[in-house]
Amino acid sequence: MRCVVQRVRYANVSVADEIVAGIGPGLCAFVGVGVNDNSEDVGYIATKLAGLRVFVDTEGRMNWGLADIRGELLLVSQFTLFGDVRRGRRPSFTDAADPKLARALFEQLAEQIRALAGFSVRTGRFQAHMDVELANDGPVTVLIDSRKTF
């Protein structure tokens, strides 16, 4: 499971010009599910996201997490995080999970984070064509991979 996580001032997800989810200050996490991912991968990512300390404390250091700032989390499914462009120019998505597995693990991720954390967790619409609008704060962007490939 892979995530591209951005610290944001706000983030919104729209489907067909209708906002389906939005947050204020917090994190927007784009989540890709791999063909070999399972509940252990979900647990790893859930723990990382729930405790990620990328918000500035009173001394100006990135030392606070979402709970500390009373922030929110927006999860957006994005199978293209498993796009492989090492051969040619057109991405191969053979490492991305099929939609049935990906949906189950994505939903499990959202539920695990809700159970772990004391902050709001919202999601985009799985398998929909989404427009994501956000204001990256910093900019701060972090990559997380449950298989630790980077």
DSSP file (Angstrom, degrees, kcal/mol; ACC not computed):
  #  RESIDUE AA STRUCTURE BP1 BP2  ACC     N-H-->O    O-->H-N    N-H-->O    O-->H-N    TCO  KAPPA ALPHA  PHI   PSI    X-CA   Y-CA   Z-CA
    1    1 A M              0   0    0      0, 0.0   145,-2.9     0, 0.0     2,-0.4   0.000 360.0 360.0 360.0 136.1    0.0    0.0    0.0
    2    2 A R  E     -AB  32 145A   0     30,-2.6    30,-3.0   143,-0.2     2,-0.4  -0.926 360.0-171.0-124.7 147.1    1.3    3.4   -1.0
    3    3 A C  E     -AB  31 144A   0    141,-2.8   141,-2.4    -2,-0.4     2,-0.6  -0.999  17.6-159.7-136.7 139.6    0.4    6.9    0.1
    4    4 A V  E     -AB  30 143A   0     26,-2.0    26,-2.8    -2,-0.4     2,-0.5  -0.984  27.8-165.5-109.6 115.7    1.4   10.4   -1.0
    5    5 A V  E     -AB  29 142A   0    137,-3.3   137,-2.9    -2,-0.6     2,-0.4  -0.887   8.4-171.8-111.9 129.3    0.5   12.5    2.0
    6    6 A Q  E     -AB  28 141A   0     22,-2.6    22,-2.5    -2,-0.5     2,-0.5  -0.971  24.0-131.3-122.3 133.1    0.3   16.3    1.8
    7    7 A R  E     -A   27   0A   0    133,-2.1   130,-3.4    -2,-0.4   133,-0.5  -0.702  41.5-171.2 -75.9 127.4   -0.1   18.7    4.7
    8    8 A V  E     -AB  26 136A   0     18,-3.0    18,-2.3    -2,-0.5   128,-0.2  -0.885  43.5-149.8-128.7 153.4   -3.0   21.0    3.6
    9    9 A R  E    S-     0   0A   0    126,-2.7     2,-0.3     1,-0.4    -1,-0.1   0.791  94.5 -19.0 -80.1 -34.4   -4.8   24.1    4.6
   10   10 A Y  E     - B   0 135A   0    125,-0.5   125,-2.0    15,-0.1    -1,-0.4  -0.960  62.4-165.1-161.4 161.7   -7.9   22.6    3.0
   11   11 A A  E     -CB  23 134A   0     12,-1.8    12,-2.7    -2,-0.3     2,-0.3  -0.959   4.4-173.1-154.6 140.9   -8.8   19.8    0.5
   12   12 A N  E     -CB  22 133A   0    121,-3.0   121,-2.6    -2,-0.3     2,-0.5  -0.980  10.7-154.6-133.6 145.5  -12.0   19.0   -1.4
   13   13 A V  E     -CB  21 132A   0      8,-2.9     7,-2.9    -2,-0.3     8,-1.4  -0.988  16.0-171.5-119.9 127.6  -13.0   16.1   -3.6
   14   14 A S  E     -CB  19 131A   0    117,-2.8   117,-2.6    -2,-0.5     2,-0.4  -0.920  11.9-167.2-118.9 145.4  -15.7   16.6   -6.3
   15   15 A V  E >  S-C   18   0A   0      3,-2.6     3,-1.4    -2,-0.4   115,-0.1  -0.995  82.6 -10.6-127.5 123.7  -17.5   14.1   -8.5
   16   16 A A  T 3  S-     0   0    0    113,-0.5    -1,-0.1    -2,-0.4     3,-0.1   0.914 131.2 -54.1  52.3  47.4  -19.5   15.5  -11.4
   17   17 A D  T 3  S+     0   0    0      1,-0.2     2,-0.5    -3,-0.1    -1,-0.3   0.610 115.7 115.0  65.4  15.1  -19.1   19.1  -10.0
   18   18 A E  E <   -C   15   0A   0     -3,-1.4    -3,-2.6     0, 0.0     2,-0.5  -0.969  69.2-126.0-115.7 126.2  -20.5   18.1   -6.6
   19   19 A I  E     +C   14   0A   0     -2,-0.5    -5,-0.3    -5,-0.2     3,-0.1  -0.570  30.6 174.8 -70.6 121.0  -18.3   18.2   -3.5
   20   20 A V  E     +     0   0A   0     -7,-2.9     2,-0.3    -2,-0.5   103,-0.2   0.617  66.2   7.6-102.6 -17.4  -18.4   14.7   -1.9
   21   21 A A  E     +C   13   0A   0     -8,-1.4    -8,-2.9   101,-0.1    -1,-0.3  -0.963  63.8 170.1-161.0 146.9  -15.8   15.3    0.8
   22   22 A G  E     -C   12   0A   0     -2,-0.3     2,-0.3   -10,-0.2   -10,-0.2  -0.988   7.7-168.9-158.3 152.2  -13.8   18.2    2.2
   23   23 A I  E     -C   11   0A   0    -12,-2.7   -12,-1.8    -2,-0.3     3,-0.1  -0.931  15.0-139.3-137.0 161.7  -11.6   19.0    5.1
   24   24 A G  S    S-     0   0    0      1,-0.3    48,-0.2    -2,-0.3   -16,-0.1   0.122  74.9 -10.4 -91.5-145.1  -10.0   22.1    6.7
   25   25 A P  S    S+     0   0    0      0, 0.0    47,-1.7     0, 0.0    -1,-0.3  -0.252 103.1  73.1 -56.3 136.1   -6.4   22.0    8.0
   26   26 A G  E    S-Ad   8  72A   0    -18,-2.3   -18,-3.0    45,-0.3     2,-0.4  -0.954  81.1 -36.8 163.4-141.0   -5.0   18.5    8.1
   27   27 A L  E     -Ad   7  73A   0     45,-2.4    47,-2.6    -2,-0.3     2,-0.5  -0.957  30.0-158.4-124.9 139.7   -3.7   15.8    5.7
   28   28 A C  E     -Ad   6  74A   0    -22,-2.5   -22,-2.6    -2,-0.4     2,-0.6  -0.983  18.6-167.5-112.8 119.6   -4.8   14.7    2.3
   29   29 A A  E     -Ad   5  75A   0     45,-3.2    47,-2.8    -2,-0.5     2,-0.6  -0.937  12.8-155.7-115.6 118.1   -3.6   11.2    1.6
   30   30 A F  E     -Ad   4  76A   0    -26,-2.8   -26,-2.0    -2,-0.6     2,-0.5  -0.822  23.4-158.8 -87.7 124.1   -3.7    9.7   -1.9
   31   31 A V  E     -Ad   3  77A   0     45,-3.0    47,-3.5    -2,-0.6     2,-0.4  -0.917  15.2-172.8-119.2 125.6   -3.8    5.9   -1.3
   32   32 A G  E     -A    2   0A   0    -30,-3.0   -30,-2.6    -2,-0.5     2,-0.5  -0.944  13.2-148.6-113.8 138.5   -2.9    3.1   -3.8
   33   33 A V        -     0   0    0     -2,-0.4    64,-2.8   -32,-0.2     2,-0.2  -0.912  14.3-142.6-109.4 129.5   -3.5   -0.5   -3.0
   34   34 A G  B >   -F   96   0B   0     -2,-0.5     3,-1.7    62,-0.3    62,-0.3  -0.498  23.7-111.4 -91.4 160.0   -1.1   -3.1   -4.4
   35   35 A V  T 3  S+     0   0    0     60,-2.5    63,-0.1     1,-0.3    61,-0.1   0.771 118.3  42.6 -59.6 -29.2   -1.9   -6.6   -5.8
   36   36 A N  T 3  S+     0   0    0     59,-0.3    -1,-0.3    61,-0.1    60,-0.1   0.313  87.6 123.8-101.2   8.2   -0.2   -8.3   -2.8
   37   37 A D    <   +     0   0    0     -3,-1.7     2,-0.2     3,-0.1    68,-0.1  -0.315  30.7 163.9 -73.0 153.5   -1.5   -6.0    0.0
   38   38 A N     >  -     0   0    0     67,-0.0     4,-1.8    -2,-0.0     3,-0.5  -0.765  55.7 -63.8-149.4-167.5   -3.4   -7.3    2.9
   39   39 A S  H  > S+     0   0    0      1,-0.2     4,-2.5    -2,-0.2     5,-0.1   0.793 126.6  59.8 -62.2 -29.8   -4.5   -6.3    6.5
   40   40 A E  H  > S+     0   0    0      2,-0.2     4,-2.1     1,-0.2    -1,-0.2   0.905 105.1  48.9 -65.3 -40.1   -0.9   -6.0    7.7
   41   41 A D  H  > S+     0   0    0     -3,-0.5     4,-2.4     2,-0.2     5,-0.2   0.909 110.2  51.8 -63.8 -41.6   -0.3   -3.3    5.1
   42   42 A V  H  X S+     0   0    0     -4,-1.8     4,-2.9     1,-0.2    -2,-0.2   0.932 109.3  49.9 -59.6 -46.9   -3.5   -1.5    6.1
   43   43 A G  H  X S+     0   0    0     -4,-2.5     4,-2.3     2,-0.2    -1,-0.2   0.892 110.2  50.4 -60.0 -41.8   -2.4   -1.6    9.8
   44   44 A Y  H  X S+     0   0    0     -4,-2.1     4,-2.2     2,-0.2    -1,-0.2   0.946 114.8  42.2 -61.8 -49.6    1.0   -0.2    8.9
   45   45 A I  H  X S+     0   0    0     -4,-2.4     4,-2.9     2,-0.2     5,-0.3   0.906 113.0  53.5 -66.7 -41.6   -0.4    2.7    6.9
   46   46 A A  H  X S+     0   0    0     -4,-2.9     4,-2.5    -5,-0.2    -1,-0.2   0.924 110.9  46.5 -59.0 -45.6   -3.2    3.4    9.4
   47   47 A T  H  X S+     0   0    0     -4,-2.3     4,-1.5    -5,-0.2    -1,-0.2   0.911 113.5  48.7 -64.2 -43.2   -0.6    3.7   12.2
   48   48 A K  H  X S+     0   0    0     -4,-2.2     4,-1.0    -5,-0.2    -2,-0.2   0.943 114.9  43.8 -62.2 -48.5    1.7    5.9   10.2
   49   49 A L  H  < S+     0   0    0     -4,-2.9     3,-0.5     1,-0.2    17,-0.3   0.906 112.1  52.4 -66.1 -41.0   -1.1    8.3    9.1
   50   50 A A  H  < S+     0   0    0     -4,-2.5    17,-0.4    -5,-0.3    -1,-0.2   0.810 122.2  30.8 -65.0 -29.1   -2.7    8.5   12.5
   51   51 A G  H  < S+     0   0    0     -4,-1.5    -1,-0.2    -5,-0.2    -2,-0.2   0.377  80.2 137.6-112.3   4.3    0.6    9.4   14.1
   52   52 A L     <  -     0   0    0     -4,-1.0     2,-0.9    -3,-0.5    14,-0.4  -0.319  40.8-153.5 -59.7 123.5    2.4   11.3   11.4
   53   53 A R        +     0   0    0      1,-0.2    12,-0.3    12,-0.2    -1,-0.1  -0.769  47.8 126.5-104.8  89.0    4.0   14.4   13.0
   54   54 A V        +     0   0    0     -2,-0.9     2,-0.4    10,-0.7    11,-0.2   0.192  43.0 100.3-126.9  13.4    4.3   17.0   10.2
   55   55 A F  E    S-G   64   0C   0      9,-2.5     9,-2.8    -3,-0.1     8,-1.9  -0.832  77.5-107.4-106.3 144.4    2.7   20.0   11.9
   56   56 A V  E     -G   62   0C   0     -2,-0.4     6,-0.2     6,-0.3    -2,-0.1  -0.474  31.4-151.4 -76.0 130.2    4.6   22.8   13.5
   57   57 A D    >   -     0   0    0      4,-2.9     3,-1.8    -2,-0.2    -1,-0.1  -0.152  41.7 -80.8 -86.3-172.8    4.7   23.0   17.3
   58   58 A T  T 3  S+     0   0    0      1,-0.3    -2,-0.1     2,-0.1    -1,-0.1   0.663 130.5  54.6 -67.6 -15.9    5.1   26.1   19.4
   59   59 A E  T 3  S-     0   0    0      2,-0.2    -1,-0.3     0, 0.0     3,-0.1   0.327 120.3-106.0 -99.0   6.3    8.9   26.0   18.9
   60   60 A G  S <  S+     0   0    0     -3,-1.8     2,-0.3     1,-0.3    -2,-0.1   0.612  79.3 125.7  83.8  12.1    8.6   26.0   15.1
   61   61 A R  S    S-     0   0    0     -6,-0.1    -4,-2.9     1,-0.0     2,-1.5  -0.782  72.5-110.1-104.3 148.4    9.5   22.3   14.6
   62   62 A M  E    S+G   56   0C   0     -2,-0.3    -6,-0.3    -6,-0.2    -9,-0.1  -0.620  75.5 122.7 -73.7  96.4    7.4   19.6   12.8
   63   63 A N  E     +     0   0C   0     -8,-1.9     2,-0.3    -2,-1.5    -1,-0.2   0.417  42.3  86.3-138.3  -6.2    6.5   17.8   15.9
   64   64 A W  E     -G   55   0C   0     -9,-2.8    -9,-2.5    -3,-0.3   -10,-0.7  -0.768  54.9-152.8-108.1 150.5    2.7   17.7   16.1
   65   65 A G     >  -     0   0    0     -2,-0.3     4,-1.4   -12,-0.3     3,-0.2  -0.420  41.8 -83.4-104.9-176.0    0.2   15.2   14.6
   66   66 A L  H  >>S+     0   0    0    -14,-0.4     5,-2.6   -17,-0.3     4,-0.8   0.889 126.9  53.3 -57.9 -42.9   -3.4   15.6   13.5
   67   67 A A  H  45S+     0   0    0    -17,-0.4     3,-0.5     1,-0.2    -1,-0.2   0.880 105.4  55.6 -62.5 -36.8   -4.8   15.0   17.0
   68   68 A D  H  45S+     0   0    0      1,-0.2    -1,-0.2    -3,-0.2    -2,-0.2   0.853 116.9  34.1 -65.0 -35.1   -2.5   17.8   18.4
   69   69 A I  H  <5S-     0   0    0     -4,-1.4    -1,-0.2    -3,-0.3    -2,-0.2   0.429 108.0-120.2 -99.3   1.2   -3.9   20.4   15.9
   70   70 A R  T  <5 +     0   0    0     -4,-0.8    -3,-0.2    -3,-0.5    -4,-0.1   0.915  60.6 160.2  56.6  44.7   -7.4   19.0   15.8
   71   71 A G      < -     0   0    0     -5,-2.6    49,-0.5    -6,-0.2     2,-0.3  -0.211  34.1-122.7 -88.7-178.9   -7.0   18.5   12.1
   72   72 A E  E     -de  26 120A   0    -47,-1.7   -45,-2.4   -48,-0.2     2,-0.4  -0.824  10.6-137.1-125.3 162.3   -8.8   16.3    9.6
   73   73 A L  E     -de  27 121A   0     47,-2.5    49,-3.0    -2,-0.3     2,-0.5  -0.983   9.1-165.7-124.7 131.5   -7.8   13.6    7.2
   74   74 A L  E     -de  28 122A   0    -47,-2.6   -45,-3.2    -2,-0.4     2,-0.5  -0.977   8.3-161.0-115.5 120.4   -9.0   13.1    3.6
   75   75 A L  E     -de  29 123A   0     47,-2.9    49,-2.2    -2,-0.5     2,-0.5  -0.877   7.5-174.1-101.5 130.2   -8.3    9.7    2.0
   76   76 A V  E     -d   30   0A   0    -47,-2.8   -45,-3.0    -2,-0.5     2,-0.2  -0.981  22.3-131.0-126.8 118.8   -8.4    9.6   -1.8
   77   77 A S  E     +d   31   0A   0     -2,-0.5     2,-0.2   -47,-0.2   -45,-0.2  -0.467  31.1 171.8 -69.3 137.5   -8.1    6.2   -3.6
   78   78 A Q    >   -     0   0    0    -47,-3.5     3,-1.7    -2,-0.2     4,-0.1  -0.682  18.5-178.4-152.5  90.6   -5.5    6.4   -6.4
   79   79 A F  G >  S+     0   0    0      1,-0.3     3,-2.1    -2,-0.2   -47,-0.1   0.734  76.8  79.0 -62.4 -22.0   -4.5    3.2   -8.2
   80   80 A T  G >  S+     0   0    0      1,-0.3     3,-2.0     2,-0.2    -1,-0.3   0.622  70.6  81.6 -66.9 -10.2   -2.1    5.1  -10.4
   81   81 A L  G <  S+     0   0    0     -3,-1.7    -1,-0.3     1,-0.3    -2,-0.1   0.693  91.3  53.3 -65.0 -15.6    0.4    5.2   -7.5
   82   82 A F  G <  S+     0   0    0     -3,-2.1    13,-0.5    -4,-0.1     2,-0.3   0.195  79.2 130.9-101.5  15.2    1.2    1.7   -8.7
   83   83 A G    <   -     0   0    0     -3,-2.0     2,-0.6    10,-0.1    10,-0.2  -0.541  46.2-153.2 -68.5 128.5    1.9    2.9  -12.2
   84   84 A D  B     +H   92   0D   0      8,-2.5     8,-2.0    -2,-0.3     3,-0.2  -0.923  23.9 168.3-109.5 117.1    5.2    1.5  -13.5
   85   85 A V        +     0   0    0     -2,-0.6    -1,-0.1     6,-0.2     3,-0.1   0.081  44.3 110.8-114.4  22.0    7.0    3.5  -16.1
   86   86 A R  S    S+     0   0    0      1,-0.2     2,-0.6     6,-0.1    -1,-0.1   0.802  81.2  46.6 -66.8 -26.6   10.3    1.8  -16.1
   87   87 A R  S    S-     0   0    0     -3,-0.2     3,-0.2     3,-0.1    -1,-0.2  -0.952 122.8 -28.8-119.1 112.9    9.7    0.4  -19.5
   88   88 A G  S    S-     0   0    0     -2,-0.6     0, 0.0     1,-0.2     0, 0.0  -0.314  81.9 -76.4  81.9-165.6    8.3    2.7  -22.1
   89   89 A R  S    S+     0   0    0      2,-0.1    -1,-0.2    -2,-0.1    -4,-0.0   0.548 103.1  82.8-112.8 -13.6    6.2    5.8  -21.6
   90   90 A R  S    S-     0   0    0     -3,-0.2    -3,-0.1     1,-0.0    -6,-0.1  -0.840  84.1-118.6 -95.9 125.1    2.8    4.3  -20.9
   91   91 A P        -     0   0    0      0, 0.0     2,-0.4     0, 0.0    -6,-0.2  -0.291  17.5-142.7 -63.9 143.2    2.3    3.2  -17.3
   92   92 A S  B     -H   84   0D   0     -8,-2.0    -8,-2.5   -10,-0.1     3,-0.3  -0.898  10.4-168.5-100.9 135.0    1.7   -0.4  -16.5
   93   93 A F    >   +     0   0    0     -2,-0.4     3,-1.5   -10,-0.2   -10,-0.1   0.022  49.2 119.3-112.5  26.8   -0.7   -1.0  -13.6
   94   94 A T  T 3  S+     0   0    0      1,-0.3    -1,-0.2   -10,-0.1   -11,-0.1   0.738  74.4  56.1 -65.7 -21.8   -0.1   -4.7  -13.2
   95   95 A D  T 3  S+     0   0    0    -13,-0.5   -60,-2.5    -3,-0.3   -59,-0.3   0.535  87.4  97.9 -87.1  -6.5    1.0   -4.1   -9.6
   96   96 A A  B <  S-F   34   0B   0     -3,-1.5   -62,-0.3   -62,-0.3   -17,-0.1  -0.604  81.4-111.2 -81.7 142.4   -2.2   -2.4   -8.6
   97   97 A A        -     0   0    0    -64,-2.8   -62,-0.1    -2,-0.3   -64,-0.1  -0.306  35.5 -98.1 -68.1 153.8   -4.9   -4.4   -6.9
   98   98 A D     >  -     0   0    0    -63,-0.1     4,-2.8     1,-0.1     3,-0.3  -0.379  42.0-104.3 -66.8 155.5   -8.1   -5.3   -8.6
   99   99 A P  H  > S+     0   0    0      0, 0.0     4,-2.7     0, 0.0     5,-0.2   0.813 117.4  56.0 -56.0 -35.4  -11.0   -3.0   -7.7
  100  100 A K  H  > S+     0   0    0      2,-0.2     4,-1.8     1,-0.2     5,-0.1   0.950 114.6  37.6 -64.3 -48.8  -12.7   -5.5   -5.3
  101  101 A L  H  > S+     0   0    0     -3,-0.3     4,-2.5     2,-0.2     5,-0.3   0.921 116.5  53.1 -66.8 -43.9   -9.6   -6.0   -3.2
  102  102 A A  H  X S+     0   0    0     -4,-2.8     4,-2.6     1,-0.2     5,-0.2   0.912 109.3  48.4 -60.3 -43.8   -8.6   -2.4   -3.4
  103  103 A R  H  X S+     0   0    0     -4,-2.7     4,-2.7    -5,-0.2     5,-0.2   0.932 111.7  49.8 -62.3 -45.8  -12.0   -1.2   -2.2
  104  104 A A  H  X S+     0   0    0     -4,-1.8     4,-2.1    -5,-0.2    -2,-0.2   0.924 115.6  41.8 -60.6 -45.7  -12.1   -3.6    0.7
  105  105 A L  H  X S+     0   0    0     -4,-2.5     4,-2.3     2,-0.2    -1,-0.2   0.870 113.3  53.0 -72.3 -36.0   -8.6   -2.6    1.9
  106  106 A F  H  X S+     0   0    0     -4,-2.6     4,-2.1    -5,-0.3    -2,-0.2   0.932 112.2  45.1 -62.5 -45.4   -9.2    1.1    1.3
  107  107 A E  H  X S+     0   0    0     -4,-2.7     4,-2.2     1,-0.2    -2,-0.2   0.883 111.5  53.0 -65.6 -38.3  -12.4    1.0    3.4
  108  108 A Q  H  X S+     0   0    0     -4,-2.1     4,-2.6    -5,-0.2    -1,-0.2   0.892 107.2  53.2 -62.4 -39.5  -10.6   -1.1    6.1
  109  109 A L  H  X S+     0   0    0     -4,-2.3     4,-2.4     2,-0.2     5,-0.2   0.943 108.6  48.5 -60.8 -48.8   -7.9    1.7    6.2
  110  110 A A  H  X S+     0   0    0     -4,-2.1     4,-2.1     1,-0.2    -1,-0.2   0.910 113.5  47.4 -59.1 -42.9  -10.5    4.4    6.8
  111  111 A E  H  X S+     0   0    0     -4,-2.2     4,-2.1     2,-0.2    -1,-0.2   0.898 110.7  51.2 -67.5 -40.3  -12.1    2.4    9.6
  112  112 A Q  H  X S+     0   0    0     -4,-2.6     4,-2.0     2,-0.2    -2,-0.2   0.911 110.8  48.1 -64.0 -41.4   -8.8    1.6   11.3
  113  113 A I  H  X S+     0   0    0     -4,-2.4     4,-2.4     1,-0.2     6,-0.2   0.919 109.8  52.4 -66.4 -41.3   -7.8    5.2   11.3
  114  114 A R  H  < S+     0   0    0     -4,-2.1    -1,-0.2    -5,-0.2    -2,-0.2   0.897 111.8  47.2 -58.6 -39.5  -11.2    6.2   12.7
  115  115 A A  H  < S+     0   0    0     -4,-2.1    -1,-0.2     1,-0.2    -2,-0.2   0.836 117.2  42.7 -71.1 -33.3  -10.7    3.7   15.5
  116  116 A L  H  < S+     0   0    0     -4,-2.0     2,-0.2    -5,-0.2    -2,-0.2   0.812 111.2  56.8 -79.1 -32.3   -7.1    4.8   16.2
  117  117 A A     <  -     0   0    0     -4,-2.4     4,-0.1    -5,-0.2   -66,-0.1  -0.601  64.0-140.3-115.3 160.7   -7.5    8.5   16.1
  118  118 A G  S    S+     0   0    0     -2,-0.2     2,-0.3   -68,-0.1    -4,-0.1  -0.221  76.9  84.0-106.4  41.4   -9.5   11.3   17.6
  119  119 A F  S    S-     0   0    0     -6,-0.2     2,-0.2    -5,-0.1   -47,-0.2  -0.921  85.4 -83.8-140.0 165.7  -10.0   13.3   14.4
  120  120 A S  E     -e   72   0A   0    -49,-0.5   -47,-2.5    -2,-0.3     2,-0.5  -0.457  35.5-165.3 -72.7 135.9  -12.3   13.4   11.4
  121  121 A V  E     +e   73   0A   0    -49,-0.2     2,-0.3    -2,-0.2   -47,-0.2  -0.988  11.2 176.1-123.2 121.3  -11.6   11.0    8.5
  122  122 A R  E     -e   74   0A   0    -49,-3.0   -47,-2.9    -2,-0.5     2,-0.3  -0.836  10.7-154.1-119.8 160.0  -13.3   11.6    5.2
  123  123 A T  E     -e   75   0A   0     -2,-0.3   -47,-0.2   -49,-0.2  -110,-0.1  -0.948  13.6-125.7-134.2 154.6  -12.9    9.8    1.9
  124  124 A G        -     0   0    0    -49,-2.2     2,-0.6    -2,-0.3   -49,-0.1  -0.032  52.6 -77.7 -74.4-167.8  -13.4   10.5   -1.8
  125  125 A R    >   -     0   0    0    -48,-0.1     3,-1.8  -111,-0.1    -1,-0.1  -0.888  49.4-119.4-103.6 117.7  -15.6    8.2   -3.9
  126  126 A F  T 3  S+     0   0    0     -2,-0.6     3,-0.1     1,-0.3   -48,-0.0  -0.274  90.3   1.0 -59.9 134.8  -13.9    4.9   -4.8
  127  127 A Q  T 3  S+     0   0    0      1,-0.2    -1,-0.3   -50,-0.0     2,-0.2   0.528 101.7 125.2  64.5  12.2  -13.5    4.3   -8.5
  128  128 A A  S <  S-     0   0    0     -3,-1.8     2,-0.8     1,-0.0    -1,-0.2  -0.641  73.9-107.3 -93.1 156.2  -15.1    7.6   -9.5
  129  129 A H        -     0   0    0     -2,-0.2  -113,-0.5    -3,-0.1     2,-0.3  -0.767  52.5-169.1 -78.5 112.0  -13.4   10.3  -11.7
  130  130 A M        -     0   0    0     -2,-0.8     2,-0.5  -115,-0.1  -115,-0.2  -0.806  26.6-147.9-111.9 145.6  -12.6   12.8   -9.0
  131  131 A D  E     -B   14   0A   0   -117,-2.6  -117,-2.8    -2,-0.3     2,-0.5  -0.964  21.2-161.5-103.4 124.6  -11.4   16.4   -9.0
  132  132 A V  E     -B   13   0A   0     -2,-0.5     2,-0.5  -119,-0.2  -119,-0.2  -0.936   8.2-174.3-112.4 124.9   -9.2   17.1   -6.0
  133  133 A E  E     +B   12   0A   0   -121,-2.6  -121,-3.0    -2,-0.5     2,-0.3  -0.970  17.6 153.3-117.0 130.6   -8.6   20.7   -5.0
  134  134 A L  E     -B   11   0A   0     -2,-0.5     2,-0.6  -123,-0.2  -123,-0.2  -0.991  42.1-134.2-152.4 159.4   -6.2   21.4   -2.2
  135  135 A A  E     -B   10   0A   0   -125,-2.0  -126,-2.7    -2,-0.3  -125,-0.5  -0.933  28.3-143.4-115.4 104.2   -3.8   23.9   -0.8
  136  136 A N  E     -B    8   0A   0     -2,-0.6     2,-0.8  -128,-0.2  -128,-0.3  -0.539  14.8-140.7 -69.5 125.0   -0.5   22.2    0.1
  137  137 A D  E    S-     0   0A   0   -130,-3.4     3,-0.3    -2,-0.4  -130,-0.2  -0.799  73.7 -11.6 -94.3 109.7    0.8   23.9    3.3
  138  138 A G  E    S-     0   0A   0     -2,-0.8    -1,-0.1     1,-0.3     2,-0.1  -0.568 107.1 -88.1 135.7 -72.5    4.5   24.3    3.2
  139  139 A P  E    S+     0   0A   0      0, 0.0     2,-0.5     0, 0.0    -1,-0.3   0.468  75.3 169.7 -75.8 142.2    4.7   22.6    0.9
  140  140 A V  E     +     0   0A   0   -133,-0.5  -133,-2.1    -3,-0.3     2,-0.4  -0.987   0.2 166.3-123.1 119.7    5.0   19.4    2.9
  141  141 A T  E     -B    6   0A   0     -2,-0.5     2,-0.4  -135,-0.2  -135,-0.2  -0.999   9.8-173.7-135.5 131.1    4.6   16.1    1.0
  142  142 A V  E     -B    5   0A   0   -137,-2.9  -137,-3.3    -2,-0.4     2,-0.4  -0.966  14.3-144.4-127.8 140.6    5.6   12.7    2.5
  143  143 A L  E     -B    4   0A   0     -2,-0.4     2,-0.4  -139,-0.2  -139,-0.2  -0.884  16.6-174.9-104.2 135.2    5.7    9.2    0.8
  144  144 A I  E     +B    3   0A   0   -141,-2.4  -141,-2.8    -2,-0.4     2,-0.4  -0.998   4.9 179.8-130.1 133.2    4.7    6.1    2.7
  145  145 A D  E >   -B    2   0A   0     -2,-0.4     3,-1.7  -143,-0.2  -143,-0.2  -0.986  22.3-150.9-134.8 122.8    5.0    2.5    1.4
  146  146 A S  T 3  S+     0   0    0   -145,-2.9  -144,-0.1    -2,-0.4    -1,-0.1   0.754 102.2  50.9 -65.5 -23.4    3.9   -0.4    3.6
  147  147 A R  T 3  S-     0   0    0   -146,-0.3    -1,-0.3    -3,-0.1  -145,-0.1   0.406 108.4-128.6 -92.7   1.8    6.5   -2.6    1.8
  148  148 A K    <   +     0   0    0     -3,-1.7    -2,-0.1     1,-0.1    -4,-0.0   0.858  57.5 148.0  55.4  42.2    9.2    0.0    2.4
  149  149 A T              0   0    0      1,-0.1    -1,-0.1     0, 0.0    -3,-0.1   0.607 360.0 360.0 -81.6 -11.0   10.3    0.1   -1.2
  150  150 A F              0   0    0     -5,-0.1    -1,-0.1    -7,-0.0    -7,-0.1   0.263 360.0 360.0-150.3 360.0   11.1    3.8   -0.8
